[in-house]
Amino acid sequence: MRFLSMVRINENSGLQPSERLMSDMGKLIEEVTKAGVMLDTAGLRPTSEGVRVRLSHGKISVIDGPFTETKEVIGGYALMETKSMEEAIYWTERFLKVHGDEWDITCEVRQLETHPEP
C-alpha cells in the first residue's frame, strides 16, 4: 500500500530548520529509504512563489500566492510504501519526533487509490 504523508506547517512561524535538524532528518530519510519504505520526499517552496489554479462553474482562474487566508499549508510530503496504515503512522511519528519541542507541525497521512491494471 502506498501512503502520502503531507506535512502541514504555519509558514509564517519564522522557524527555520537548524543544521542539526537537517542532519537528523537526513539520517532518518536514509534509514527509511534503506528499509524500502520511502519512495519520494521533498519540502515545498513558500506559497509566495506558488499559484492556485481553480475551476469554478466551468471557469478557470489563476491566483498568485502567498495565500494569506490559509493558516496551515502543505510544506512538504513523503510518499511511502508500507504494509499498513499503522506502519505509515509509525514512520510519520518518527519524522515528527526528529523536529523536537520547538516545532508545531501536523502530518496528514492518506492512502493512495490503487487502480487495477488492464
N, C-alpha and C positions, 0 to 999 in steps of 0.2 A: 504494500500500500504506500502511496505517496502522499505526503503532507506538506503544506505550506505554512510555515510559522512566520507571521507578519509582525514586525516589531513596531509597536505604536509608541511614539515619543511626543513630547511637547518641544517642538523645535525652537521655541522662544525661551527655553530654560537657561540658556547660556552655558550649559555643561558641555565640555569637550572631552573626548576620550583621552585619558592620560597614556603616557608611554607604557606604564605597567599594564593598564587595561588592554592596550593593543597587543602587548606581548602575551598576556594570559589568554586573550581571545585567539591569537594565532596558534597557541598550543592546543586549545580546545578544538579549533577547526581541524587541526592536523589529526587529533585523536578521533574525531567524528568521521573524518574522511577515511582514515585507516580502518575504522570499524565498518566501512561500507554503507554508512547511513547518509552522509552529506552528498547531495547531487549538485547543489549550487548554493551560493550565498553571496550577498553584497549589501552594502549600505546604499542609500539613495541620496542624491544631491538635494539641497533645500528646495522647498516649494517655490521660492522666489525665482528659481531657474526653470520651473515647470509650467505646464499648461493643463487645463482641463478641457476636454472635448466632450460636448454634451449633445445628446439627441433629445429634443422635447417636442412632441407632437409633429414629428416629421421634419423639424428644423434643426440644423446643426449650428452650434456656436462654439467658439474657442475663447476661453478665459485665461488670461495670463496670471501667473502666481505673483506674489505669495497669496495664499488662501487664508487670510486673517480671520475669517469666521470659523475656522476649524481649530479646536483646542488641541486635538491629537492628530498626527499624521503618520503615515507609514514611513518609517525612517530606514527600513531595511527588511531583508527577508532571508529565510533559509528554506531550501527545498530539500526534503529528506525522504528517504525510502526506509520504512520500518515495518515490523511485523504487526504493529497495533497502534492505536491511538495512545495507549499508555506509554509505549516506548517513545513516541514522538513527544509526549509531555515530559518524559524523563530528560531527553536531550534539550528541550526548551528550558526546563528548570535549570539545567547545568549552565546554559547560556546566560540566563538571568543572574544566577549566583556570581558569575565572573565579574559582574558590574559593581558589586559591593553595595554599601549602605547609602551612598550619596545619590544614586540614580533612582528615579521613579518612572519605570517603563512597564509596558504591558505587551505580551505577545499573544496574538490570536492564532490558534492552531486549527487548520481546517484540512480535511481530506480532499484530495483532488478526485474529480469524477473520472471513472475509467469507462472507456467505450470498447465494446468487443471489436476485435479485429475482423475485417471482412474475410 
